[in-house]
Amino acid sequence: MIKPGFVAAEDRETVTAMLRAQLAGLPARSPFYADLFAGHGVDPAALVSLDDLRKLPFTDKQLLRDSQVVSPPLGRHAGVDMVDVIRVHASTGTTGRPSWVGVTRRDSEAWTEMVARAFMTMGARREDVVLHGSGLTLFVGGLPIRDALERIGCTMVPVGTGASDKAVQALDSLGVTALHATPSYVRYLAEYVRRLGRDPKEFGITKIFVGGEPGGGEPAFQQRMEEEWGARVTEGLGNADMAPVLFAEPPGAGGMRFTGGRHVVVELVDPDSGEPIDPEPGATGELVYTSVDRECCPLVRFRTRDRVLVTGLAGDGAPLIRCVGRTDDMLIVLGVNVFPTAIRDLAQTLHPRTNGVVQVVLPGPGPRVEPPLRVDVELGEEPCDQERLRQEIEELIRARLTVRATVVLVPPGSLERTEMKSRLTRIAG
């Protein structure tokens, strides 16, 4: 069942009516969905309540890629002609060939509204000067974030990636109060600043907004970055195909709440069976999105592959979640599901003996891996008994994740660094 927690009780009737109208007209403007619904023998116009969504077929990334191969550039699912599209973004392509995402003027307005609400939830305010450490390119964490921050009234400093020297100049001279970046870049920039012989805390940042990859909500990461920068860290979660930010963490909440308003319906499903899961505290599952009023790329039951944990409930009963990884990245070790982000989180708990940078080294393509799992872990700045530390990490992995691992400790700076998304696995050789 789609709980009122993901759709506010006061919005449920309106969202249902809007979604019924969207679905009723979808086959006429999207050959992709006309064929998909017909192939599954379903009539989308028969939807009476949000719970009826479970009767409709899923859409996945490969279907969208295939759609664009057959009917370039935007695919048979696009819903509008290119003349109505004002901007094109792309998925990041971390799990395959990137897909194009068209945005109409109305879609752009909806994105700006959703993202602005998300950043307000995370703590952004009009008086903030925000250093934007993500690229203003095809990445949906770029231009749409700019639009939203400007909507709030923030002063936005679009440094982007690959320009850490300019980021430091901006931090020195513009009175920056907040940083927005991927978790990887927040860590990278702190290391960059320290290599200059400076302390990240000296810049006076009070807020850090992270997103774009799993891991920003890891307790150890948040604690480490808050200590490093002297700033509060909050996390957002979105999807290139649906909206840049749909979940946002209120400061101190311990999880992200849905901030997509009336534009998107969210389901939590079992990644294997596809069956709905109640978003109760302790539940885990995959997020599935359906657009309510999208013009271009109006997706129905889109499988995000984002695996989340419901960490609790907000005061109004809304589920709070953390993204624990992507089902695409998940490794299977003797039947046990292991997310590389979980291994990184464990390593970060041992700072300063480790610096939190890890890579899982695989003998070949996953997801199935024979134990022991090889994990390279960078040493931290504190001298330690390395053999004892190695054993401690292996024991942590075995106790918390129930898999055997062989840990290889490597010097700081040995593993790949990136200003965007960290690569947590690599093929040996």
Protein Blocks (a to p, Z undefined) as FASTA:
>chain_A
ZZfklmcfklmmmmmmmmmmmmmmmmmmmmklmmmmmmnopafklpmbfklmmmpccddf
klmmmmmmmmcfkbjklopafklpcbdcddehlnbccddddddfklmmmmmmmmmmmmmm
nopafklccddfbdcbfblklmmmmmmmmmnopacddebgoilmmmmmmmmmnopabdcd
dfklmmmmmmmmmmnopafklnopabdcdehiahjlgmklmmmmmmmnopacddddddfk
lomblbdcdehklpacdfkljmbccddddfklopacddbehiacddddddfkbfbhpaeh
iaehpacddfbdcfkopacdddfbdfklpcceehiacdfklmmmmmmmmpckbgoiacdd
dfbdcfbdcddddddddddfbdcdfklmmmmmmmmmmmmnopacddddddehkaccdfkb
ccfbdceZZ
